[in-house]
Amino acid sequence: MPHQPCSRPVRIRLHPQEKSFEVARGTPLQEVLFGHGVEFPCGGQGRCKGCRVRVLDGTAPMSQAEKELLEPAELSEGWRLACKITAETDLTLEIRQWESAILTDHTRFKHKAREGLGVAVDLGTTTLAAQLLDLSTADVLAVRTGLNPQAAFGADVMSRVQFSLSNSGKSRLCDIIRERISDLIAELRRDAGIARLPLADVVIVGNSVMHHLFCGIDAAPLAHYPFVPLRDELEVFDASSLGWTIPGNPMVRFLPCLGGFVGSDVLAGIIATGMPESRELDALIDLGTNGEIVLGRRGQMMCASTAAGPAFEGARIRMGMQATTGAVAGVEISGGALRCRVLGGGPARGICGSGLVDAVAVGLQTGAILPSGRLARGKSEWELMPGIALCQNDIRELQLAKGAIAAAIRLLLRRWGASVEDIRRVCLAGAFGNYIDRSSARRIGLFDFPVDRIEPAGNTALLGAKIVLCNAERTEDFADLRRCIEHVPLAADPLFEETFAECMSFPDAASSD
């Protein structure tokens, strides 16, 4: 008789979580491990080492990418790239589990009371945050957070766009995020004990790529210059058209984008920070793989985005990781020695964005790093603590990220005809903006603003979504507000490259004081 392939499922055991589950033989580990804490920064292309797992038991053929990327010592210890393994035999894997702090919001705000229940969702590139509200009081009844499952196909928006252009990529990314948000809404309803009551309204905000990938819009125009979204308007669905079974069949609104990569998360941030009512010149800055900057006041605003790269989120850093358990999140000099703060208080296993900014600021302060960005005395790396070190390329990645943000701020100020002294308030949005040390950010030249004018603003995207949920008419398309906001395409600015180059170097000690 001809040989028949074994159809028995494969059992995967995870250590130290002591979890186990079965998958079909031949299942790529990338499809099942993301939710258990394995990051895939390059989308499973085998270009980074962010998805390392340790094979404790079982076998899996080794790919050429693993041989090229992993050190011999890592290979001998059983470390492998999860993106290159398929489950052909039972496996026991050592992984690290996500324990990520995802920003939510409990700010009180003015609202127009109406009957019913509603859900606000902040759809981030990496994380999700959703809140269930009583629309008569604007009280938060339940909160749920989680990871964006699309991140298994790339840590940054451009990786996500590229995947969407592949065979069935767009529909796959669309389906998995719609399903995950549907699950979040069901979890919220169960948590609040109102599973049988109808929902009246759902409001979702996110960047332009998330807008397109949720709404099923072709993201191809965002893959190349001039990066103009195919559609940037308010998108409205009824829940059933999304495949959601929710009592009341609520209207689901994905708020409109502002242009380029500036999405409705920034529109929501503008609303949340009160910029449309401000008589003073304010700034809103959302730091991430794409940095978004808004400058303005009542009746006139400018916005822009810049490709900062993923260094602020720990990607493309040799020992980089997101701000989860085991990440070095802070570095300082104490008693003449380096002191590192590790999230969770346990052993360090990498460094996240805020720790990277702190480390470079300390390195500039102590002379370990030169203003050019080179490590002093010709060193190839700088040890922060046992097992954790920065290499020259890590510093270069931070220079690229901070240079892009600093250049964007400088060009918007120049276009406005203002200086940093004219800015009354600088609101830092999002998780990175909430946790970054403002003095360290100023020391590396990310901002020139006086520290006392910079304030963490929390999750302005979620807050703005809630304000819209509880105040705006269900057909509101924000046309009046959007007319007041000029989108500035920095890629077309003839001064951008020159300004970016100027902002790459770190300030010397005198200019950073």
C-alpha positions, 0 to 999 in steps of 0.5 A: 500500500502507498504511504499515507501521511499521518493526520494526527494533530500535533501538540504544542506545549509552551514553557514557562506558561505550561499551556498546551494545544493541538494544531493540524500537522504542517501548521506554521507556528506564526499562525498560532504563537502571536497570541501567546507572546511571540513577536513577528516584527518583520512579518515572518520574512526571516529578516529579524530575530524578533520571533525567537523561540527555544525548542526544548523537545521535538524536532523541526528542520532548520532553514537557511535564514536561521543559519544566517541570522542566529549565532552558533551559540544560539543555535546550539542552545536550541533557539530558532525562528518561529516564522520558519517552523511548521509543526510537523512533530509534537513540540515543547517551546520556551517563549516569553508571554505578553504582559503589555500595558495598553493605555485605556482612558477614564477621562470625564467629558461633556456629553449629550445624554441619549439612551442606549449603549455604545462601544468606542474602539482604538484600533492601533497598529499593535494594540487594541483598546475598547470600552463599553459606555452607557450613552446616557451618562458617558460612564465606562461599563467595561474595558477590554484590551488586546493585541492587533492580530494583524501584527503577526504579518508585520510590526509596522504599517508598511509591512502590513500594506505589503502583505495586503497586496499579496494573494488574499492578503487584503481579505485575510487582514480585513477578516481577522481584525473584524473578527477580533473586534467582534470578539472584544465587543462580545467580551465587553458585553459579558463583562458588563452583564448586558449580553442580551441588551442591544447596542446603539452605536460603535465608533472606531478610530485608527490610522489610515492603513488600519482604516483601509484594512478594516473597511476592506479598501485597497491599501495599494496607494499607501505603498508608494508616493504620494501616499494618498489614501484611496478613500479617506471619508467616514465609513459606515456599516451596519453590524450584520454587514461585517458578519457581527451578530449583535442585538440591535444591529448597531451602526458601526462608524470608522471615522475619516482620515485627514490625509496621507498616513494621518488617520482618524486616531489623530482626528480623535486626538484633536477632538480629545485635546480641545485644539479646535477650541484653543485660542493659543498655538498647541501641538499634538504629537503621536510617536510611533512607527509613523509619527503624526504631528498637529500644530494649530488652534481654533479655525486653523491647523496643520498636520503631517506624518513622517516615517519614523521607523519602528525604533520607538517600539523596540523593533530593528533594535538588536535586543529590542522588544515592546514594553512588556515584562522583561523590557528595560524601560528606563536607564539612569545614572545613580551613584556614578553607576548605570541603573536599569528599570525592568518592567515586571521586576524580573530578569531583563530580556531586552530593551523597549523604546523608552529604555532606548531613549533613556540609554542614549540620553545617558550615553550622551551625558557620560560621553559613552556616545558622541553627538555624531551617534558613534560609540566612544573609543571605537567600541562596537557595543555598550553594555547597560547591564549584564546581558543587555547592550546597545550596538552601533546600529541601535543608535543609528535606528534611534537617530533615524526615528528622532531625526524624522520627528524633529524634522517634521516639527521644525518644518511645520513650525517654519511653515506656520511662521512660529518658533518653539517658544510660541507653543503653549502646550505640547500633548504627547499621545499614545503609550510611548508618549505617555511613558517616555522621559521628557528630559531624555527626549529633549536631551537626544534632540527629539524635541526642542520644547521646554520640558514644562510645556510637554505633557503626556496626554494618554490615549487621546484616540480612545478618548476622542472616539468616546467623545464622538460616540456620546456627542456627535450625530450619527451621520456626522462626517466632520466636514467643518473640522476637516476643512480647518486642517491642512494636511502637509505632505512632508515627502514633497517638501524640498527642505525635508531631506536637508532638515532631516539630515540636520536633525540626525545628530544629537545635540551637544551638552550645551545646546540640550540644557 
